Amino acid sequence: MAMEYKFSDRAAALTPSVTLAIDGKAKEMKAAGIDVVGFGTGQPDFDTLDFVKDAAKKALDEGFTKYTPAAGIPELRQSIADKFERENGLSYQTDQIVVSCGGKHSCFNVMMVLCEQGDEVIVPAPYWLSYPEMVRMAGATPVILETGQATDFKVTPEQLAQAITDRTRLYILNSPSNPTGVVYSPAEIKALGDVCIEKGVMILSDEIYEHLLYDGAVHQSVASFSAEHQAQTIIVHGFAKAWSMTGWRLGFMAAPLPIAKKIAAFQSHSTSNPTSFAQLGGVAAMTQPMSHLPAWLAEFAKRRELAHA
Ligand SMILES: Cc1ncc(COP(=O)(O)O)c(C=O)c1O
């Protein structure tokens, strides 16, 4: 007789990432010679930049292959704090930054450290599929806020205020957004932040697509409007998208100190540090100002053209 395995409630309701499954299927079809475009995972169509790879190779060659501090090496945490200062006008101490194994890992850490049974987390739809699953894994309840064409797929401050109850723990703000590509204007972001301040709700601001802006759109972090906004925001970010490092599994978050410390402790008992030599690739990526991005993209477009010529 087949063994019947018992699962925790947490795992029983869980379904595998559909995005990764779609990606796997597209790769399978490609391998079978079928002309297919995968709309599953979000991956830039250029390779990780050479100077980033070189830094990780050098780290390996020099034996940088051991455990590091769980929240990341000080040099990387500092370079991320510098990025927030330089690009977002936000001041963070290095111990407010926790480096992780990807933006997904950072989101998960936030849910696990802040949310529990009885808590509600507001997730605007259409959403990145992992958000509600992570909320459920933390034992909390996702509250889906529907948006549509009438508001350009944006949540309005009135809609957010209405959805907040005394059990709301967290509001997920993802701009630029996956999957809609919507970018909230600075005024719209501020208005949503103001609602959260008024109601005492923490914001998980997923800014992983910060640098992928088109047609004159601008990104402004919700944390940057005032000290109050910053005190109520956890920024999640990562190297995957703008630096095209999806497979490196390297992300980070910035939060008020007590939250960052708790997340670092949580991570220290789950994954420990993100991969040592990947972190040195991260330092190389992070210390190069993003104003170089258009030049990198042009370079890769040229290489692609040559490859296909
Ligand atoms: C909205 C959003 N947040 C976070 C992530 C996590 O990215 P990673 O874990 O690869 O850094 C993704 C990846 O697709 C995403 O779309």
The ligand as a Tripos MOL2 file, in Angstrom:
@<TRIPOS>MOLECULE
LIG
   16    16     1     0     0
SMALL
NO_CHARGES

@<TRIPOS>ATOM
      1 C1          7.8280   41.5750   -8.6890 C.3       1 LIG1
      2 C2          8.9970   40.7020   -8.4230 C.ar      1 LIG1
      3 N1          9.5930   40.7690   -7.2280 N.ar      1 LIG1
      4 C3         10.6390   40.0040   -6.9260 C.ar      1 LIG1
      5 C4         11.1540   39.0880   -7.8380 C.ar      1 LIG1
      6 C5         12.2870   38.2190   -7.3680 C.3       1 LIG1
      7 O1         13.4130   38.2050   -8.1270 O.3       1 LIG1
      8 P1         14.6940   37.4250   -7.6430 P.3       1 LIG1
      9 O2         14.3320   36.5230   -6.5250 O.co2     1 LIG1
     10 O3         15.1490   36.6740   -8.8430 O.co2     1 LIG1
     11 O4         15.6770   38.4750   -7.1980 O.co2     1 LIG1
     12 C6         10.5630   38.9760   -9.1030 C.ar      1 LIG1
     13 C7         11.0460   37.9840  -10.0700 C.2       1 LIG1
     14 O5         10.4530   37.6530  -11.0620 O.2       1 LIG1
     15 C8          9.4600   39.8110   -9.4060 C.ar      1 LIG1
     16 O6          8.8640   39.7430  -10.5970 O.3       1 LIG1
@<TRIPOS>BOND
     1     1     2 1
     2     2     3 ar
     3     2    15 ar
     4     3     4 ar
     5     4     5 ar
     6     5     6 1
     7     5    12 ar
     8     6     7 1
     9     7     8 1
    10     8     9 2
    11     8    10 1
    12     8    11 1
    13    12    13 1
    14    12    15 ar
    15    13    14 2
    16    15    16 1
@<TRIPOS>SUBSTRUCTURE
     1 LIG1         1 GROUP 0 **** ****
